[in-house]
Amino acid sequence: MTKRFLLGFFLIFLTSCGGAVVTATAVPQPTHTPPGFDRQALLENITNQIVIPAHEAFAAKAEELATAVANFTAKPTSETLAAAQDAWRAATVARTSLLTFRVGLVDDSLLHNRLDNRPARTTFIEETVAGTVTIDDAFIESIGSSSIGLGALEYLLFDPEGGNDALLARYTTAENADRRRVYLLAVAQNLPVKATALLHVWTPDGQNYAQAFIAADMDGGELQGSMNMLVNQMIADLEEISTTRLGKPTGNTSSGQARPDLVESPFAFWSLPRIKATLGMMHTLYTGGDGLGFDSYLDFLEAESAEGAPLSQMIDAQFSTTLAAFDAIEGTLHAVVTNHPDQVNAAYEEVRTLLVLIKVDLANHLGVTLTFNDNDGD
């Protein structure tokens, strides 16, 4: 490890000790890259074997959710409600696994915002249900993103206080129950439309961003451009987990006191599976699944940790350790921030350790230029 790199690490560590995770650092000094590693093959593997299949899986889960909601609105029962809730859980996990792929044209499309913008605008939803406006496809397309998508569906499908009995009453015997069913169904049916549009950003039957991403056309033909975007998005997502998705409910980046009201899934209490989905897919991206990944590139560069161990193995192990820390949490994030703060704080610290490895060690060896991000949520 060079003196320049040690100095860079110290500056980043010193800044991080203040509490908030650093959102930008000096541009790292790239490690010399010997000729021979096929970066385009790496991008092809990531795109064709990981990115596109993950988007296909989410589109399928969105369709299943729309079908389950249609069954529920046609016949509101405990069974059809439970099926719709299960379908929501599967769809929201599938969507949050895609966060690290929000780069370039995908991010510009704003589709992720339409799919899951939080917190849900509950007052508008209730006013619409109680009102007289026609709730149809055109209306759903015209309203704000926080009134549709997975966040709104969570509000409409879960009641942490009254439970499913109270929910069923809203859809059957309560005033405007018919309009609530119409609103719920319209939002649910819009989800696979947007999920399919997101998939088509990548595929040849749409905007074919996959081709440009692999060729790195958006960065003057420089293959490092796409890798640069992916690593920066990994960093942004880890910072978002650390500062907001975990940091705020635990109090680590808010008041210093546990704030269960700040969990990202306040109605279904599904925050932890959502965070784990993001980390799990990020781990798959790093390893490349069954093909070339960033670990392969690090091995080609013979990158080592400060202790002299292969850096690829160290990062891989930290991904596993971080995910294991989440698995060890007993209960929902809403509950454990007060009942078992030690468990969630242990996961928080593992995320921060992983962030340093990606932001400093991985970025330095791959010659990634770090960019600012504003931690503006998912």
C-alpha positions in Angstrom: 0.0 0.0 0.0 1.5 3.4 -1.0 2.0 6.3 1.3 -0.4 8.3 -0.9 -3.1 5.7 -0.5 -2.6 5.5 3.3 -2.9 9.3 3.5 -6.2 9.1 1.5 -7.6 6.4 3.7 -6.6 8.4 6.8 -8.4 11.5 5.5 -11.5 9.6 4.7 -11.5 7.8 8.1 -10.9 11.1 9.9 -13.8 12.7 8.2 -16.1 9.8 8.8 -15.5 9.8 12.5 -17.8 12.8 12.8 -20.8 10.6 12.5 -22.1 11.2 9.0 -20.7 9.1 6.3 -18.6 10.9 3.8 -20.3 11.5 0.5 -17.3 12.4 -1.6 -13.5 12.0 -1.4 -10.5 13.0 -3.4 -10.1 11.2 -6.7 -8.0 8.0 -5.9 -4.8 7.2 -7.6 -5.5 4.4 -10.0 -3.5 1.2 -9.7 -1.6 0.4 -12.9 -3.7 -1.9 -15.0 -1.8 -4.6 -16.9 -3.1 -5.4 -20.3 -5.2 -8.6 -20.7 -8.3 -8.3 -18.5 -11.4 -8.4 -20.6 -13.5 -5.7 -19.0 -16.1 -5.9 -21.7 -16.7 -9.5 -20.9 -17.1 -8.5 -17.3 -19.8 -6.0 -18.3 -21.5 -8.5 -20.6 -21.7 -11.0 -17.7 -23.1 -8.5 -15.3 -25.6 -7.1 -17.7 -26.9 -10.3 -19.3 -26.6 -12.7 -16.4 -27.5 -10.4 -13.5 -29.0 -7.1 -14.4 -31.6 -8.1 -17.0 -32.7 -11.3 -15.2 -33.2 -9.3 -12.0 -35.4 -6.8 -13.9 -37.3 -9.6 -15.5 -37.9 -11.1 -12.1 -39.3 -7.8 -10.7 -41.6 -7.4 -13.7 -43.0 -10.9 -13.0 -43.5 -10.1 -9.3 -45.2 -6.9 -10.2 -47.6 -8.7 -12.4 -48.3 -11.3 -9.7 -49.0 -8.5 -7.3 -51.5 -6.9 -9.7 -53.2 -10.3 -10.1 -53.4 -10.8 -6.3 -54.8 -7.4 -5.8 -57.4 -8.0 -8.5 -58.5 -11.2 -6.8 -58.7 -9.3 -3.5 -60.8 -6.4 -4.8 -63.1 -8.8 -6.6 -63.6 -10.8 -3.4 -62.2 -9.2 -0.2 -61.6 -12.0 2.3 -58.9 -12.8 4.8 -57.4 -15.3 2.3 -57.3 -12.9 -0.7 -55.9 -10.1 1.5 -53.1 -12.3 2.9 -52.2 -13.4 -0.7 -52.0 -9.8 -1.8 -49.8 -8.9 1.2 -47.5 -11.8 0.4 -47.3 -10.7 -3.3 -46.5 -7.2 -2.1 -43.6 -8.5 0.1 -42.2 -10.4 -2.9 -42.5 -7.5 -5.2 -40.9 -4.9 -2.9 -37.9 -7.2 -2.3 -37.5 -7.7 -6.0 -37.6 -4.0 -6.6 -35.1 -3.0 -3.9 -32.7 -5.6 -5.3 -32.4 -3.3 -8.4 -31.2 -0.2 -6.7 -27.5 -0.5 -7.6 -28.5 -0.7 -11.3 -30.0 2.9 -11.2 -27.3 4.3 -13.5 -27.3 6.4 -16.7 -30.4 6.1 -18.8 -32.2 4.1 -16.1 -31.8 6.9 -13.6 -32.8 9.5 -16.2 -36.1 7.6 -16.8 -37.3 8.4 -13.3 -39.1 5.0 -13.4 -37.8 4.0 -10.0 -39.3 7.1 -8.5 -42.7 6.1 -9.9 -42.3 2.5 -8.6 -41.5 3.3 -5.0 -41.3 6.9 -3.7 -41.5 7.1 0.1 -43.1 8.1 2.3 -46.5 7.5 0.8 -48.7 10.6 0.5 -51.5 9.1 2.7 -53.5 12.3 3.0 -53.9 12.6 -0.8 -54.8 8.9 -1.0 -57.5 9.3 1.6 -58.8 12.5 0.0 -59.0 10.8 -3.3 -60.9 7.8 -1.9 -63.3 10.2 -0.2 -63.7 12.4 -3.3 -65.4 12.2 -6.6 -62.6 12.3 -9.1 -62.6 9.5 -11.7 -59.9 7.0 -10.7 -58.6 5.5 -14.0 -55.3 4.9 -15.7 -55.1 8.6 -16.8 -55.6 9.8 -13.3 -53.0 7.4 -11.9 -50.5 8.6 -14.5 -51.2 12.2 -13.6 -50.7 12.1 -9.8 -47.5 12.3 -7.9 -45.2 9.4 -7.4 -45.7 9.2 -3.7 -49.4 8.5 -4.2 -48.7 5.4 -6.3 -46.2 2.5 -6.5 -45.1 0.1 -3.8 -45.2 2.8 -1.0 -48.8 3.6 -1.6 -49.7 -0.1 -2.0 -48.0 -0.8 1.4 -50.2 1.8 3.0 -53.3 0.4 1.3 -52.6 -3.2 2.1 -51.3 -3.1 5.7 -52.5 -1.7 9.0 -50.0 -2.2 11.8 -52.5 -0.9 14.4 -55.9 -2.4 13.4 -54.6 -5.4 11.6 -56.3 -7.2 8.7 -59.8 -7.1 10.3 -59.7 -3.3 10.2 -58.4 -3.4 6.6 -61.1 -5.7 5.4 -63.7 -3.4 6.9 -62.3 -0.5 4.9 -62.7 -2.5 1.7 -66.2 -4.0 2.5 -68.4 -2.1 4.9 -66.8 1.3 5.4 -67.9 4.4 3.6 -66.3 4.7 0.1 -65.2 1.1 0.3 -65.9 0.7 -3.4 -63.7 3.7 -4.3 -60.9 2.4 -2.1 -61.0 -0.9 -4.0 -60.9 1.0 -7.3 -57.9 3.1 -6.1 -56.0 0.1 -4.9 -56.6 -1.9 -8.1 -55.6 1.1 -10.3 -52.3 1.6 -8.4 -51.6 -2.2 -8.5 -52.3 -2.5 -12.2 -49.9 0.5 -12.9 -47.0 -1.3 -11.2 -46.3 -3.9 -13.9 -46.7 -1.3 -16.5 -43.8 0.7 -15.0 -41.8 -2.5 -14.1 -42.0 -3.6 -17.8 -41.0 -0.1 -18.9 -38.0 -0.3 -16.6 -37.0 -3.7 -18.1 -37.4 -2.3 -21.6 -34.9 0.5 -20.8 -32.3 -2.3 -20.9 -33.6 -4.7 -23.5 -33.5 -4.6 -27.4 -37.2 -4.4 -27.6 -37.0 -1.0 -25.8 -34.2 1.5 -25.5 -31.5 -1.2 -25.5 -29.4 0.4 -22.8 -27.7 -2.9 -22.2 -25.8 -2.6 -25.5 -24.6 1.0 -24.7 -23.8 0.0 -21.1 -21.6 -2.9 -22.3 -19.9 -0.8 -24.9 -19.8 2.2 -22.6 -20.9 4.4 -25.4 -22.1 7.1 -23.0 -18.5 7.7 -21.8 -16.7 8.1 -25.1 -16.2 4.3 -25.6 -14.2 4.0 -22.3 -15.2 0.8 -20.7 -14.2 2.1 -17.3 -17.2 4.5 -17.6 -19.8 1.8 -16.9 -17.7 0.3 -14.2 -17.3 3.7 -12.7 -21.0 4.2 -12.6 -21.7 0.9 -10.9 -19.1 1.3 -8.2 -20.3 4.8 -7.5 -23.9 3.5 -7.2 -22.7 0.8 -4.9 -21.2 3.5 -2.7 -24.3 5.6 -2.9 -26.5 2.7 -1.8 -24.2 1.7 1.1 -24.2 5.4 2.2 -28.0 5.5 1.9 -28.3 2.3 4.1 -25.9 3.7 6.6 -27.2 7.3 6.9 -30.9 6.8 6.2 -32.3 3.3 5.9 -30.6 2.2 9.1 -28.9 5.3 10.4 -32.1 7.3 11.0 -34.2 4.7 12.8 -31.3 3.7 15.0 -30.6 7.3 15.9 -27.0 7.0 14.6 -27.6 9.8 12.0 -30.6 11.5 13.5 -31.3 12.5 17.1 -29.1 10.0 18.8 -32.2 8.3 20.0 -34.0 5.3 18.4 -36.7 6.5 16.0 -38.8 3.5 14.9 -41.2 6.0 13.2 -38.4 6.6 10.6 -38.2 3.1 9.2 -38.7 3.0 5.4 -41.5 0.4 5.6 -43.8 1.8 8.4 -47.0 -0.2 7.6 -45.8 -3.7 6.6 -42.6 -3.5 8.8 -40.6 -5.0 5.9 -37.6 -2.7 6.1 -35.0 -5.4 6.9 -35.8 -7.7 3.9 -35.7 -4.6 1.6 -32.2 -3.6 2.9 -31.0 -7.2 2.7 -32.3 -7.4 -0.9 -30.1 -4.4 -1.9 -27.1 -5.8 -0.2 -27.6 -9.3 -1.6 -27.8 -8.2 -5.2 -24.8 -5.9 -4.6 -22.9 -8.9 -3.4 -23.9 -10.8 -6.6 -22.8 -7.9 -8.7 -19.5 -7.8 -7.0 -18.8 -11.6 -7.5 -20.4 -11.7 -11.0 -22.5 -14.6 -10.0 -21.1 -17.6 -11.9 -19.0 -15.3 -14.2 -16.7 -12.4 -14.2 -17.2 -9.8 -11.4 -15.3 -7.1 -9.7 -13.6 -9.8 -7.6 -12.2 -11.3 -10.8 -10.8 -7.9 -11.8 -9.1 -7.4 -8.4 -7.6 -10.9 -8.6 -6.2 -10.1 -12.0 -4.6 -6.9 -10.6 -3.3 -9.0 -7.7 -4.8 -6.5 -5.3 -4.0 -7.0 -1.6 -5.4 -5.7 1.6 -3.2 -3.8 4.1 -2.5 -7.2 5.7 -1.4 -8.7 2.5 -4.4 -10.9 1.9 -6.2 -10.9 -1.4 -8.5 -7.9 -1.4 -11.2 -9.7 -3.4 -11.5 -12.3 -0.6 -11.6 -9.6 2.1 -14.4 -7.7 0.4 -16.3 -11.0 -0.3 -16.0 -12.0 3.3 -17.2 -8.6 4.5 -20.4 -8.9 2.3 -21.0 -12.3 3.9 -20.4 -10.9 7.4 -22.7 -7.9 6.8 -25.5 -10.1 5.5 -25.0 -12.5 8.5 -25.4 -9.5 10.9 -28.8 -8.7 9.3 -29.8 -12.4 9.6 -29.0 -12.3 13.3 -31.5 -9.5 14.0 -34.5 -10.9 15.8 -37.7 -9.1 14.8 -38.6 -6.1 12.6 -36.4 -3.0 12.3 -39.3 -1.1 13.8 -39.1 -3.2 17.0 -35.4 -3.9 17.3 -34.2 -0.3 17.3 -35.6 -0.2 20.8 -35.8 -3.8 21.9 -32.4 -5.1 20.6 -30.4 -2.0 19.6 -27.2 -4.0 19.9 -28.2 -6.3 17.1 -29.2 -3.5 14.6 -26.1 -1.5 15.6 -23.9 -4.4 14.9 -25.4 -4.6 11.3 -24.9 -0.8 11.0 -21.2 -1.1 11.8 -20.7 -3.9 9.3 -22.3 -1.8 6.6 -19.9 1.0 7.4 -16.9 -1.4 7.3 -18.1 -2.6 3.9 -18.6 1.0 2.7 -14.9 1.8 3.4 -13.7 -1.3 1.6 -15.7 -0.4 -1.5 -15.2 3.4 -1.3 -11.5 3.3 -0.6 -9.9 -0.1 -1.4 -12.0 -1.3 -4.4 -12.3 2.2 -5.9 -8.5 2.8 -5.6 -7.5 -0.4 -7.2 -10.0 -0.1 -10.1 -9.1 3.6 -10.7 -12.7 4.7 -10.0 -13.4 8.4 -9.9 -15.7 9.0 -6.9 -18.6 11.4 -7.4 -20.9 13.3 -5.0 -24.2 11.9 -4.1 -26.9 13.7 -2.1 -28.4 10.7 -0.2 -31.8 11.6 -1.5 -33.4 8.3 -0.8 -34.7 5.3 -2.8 
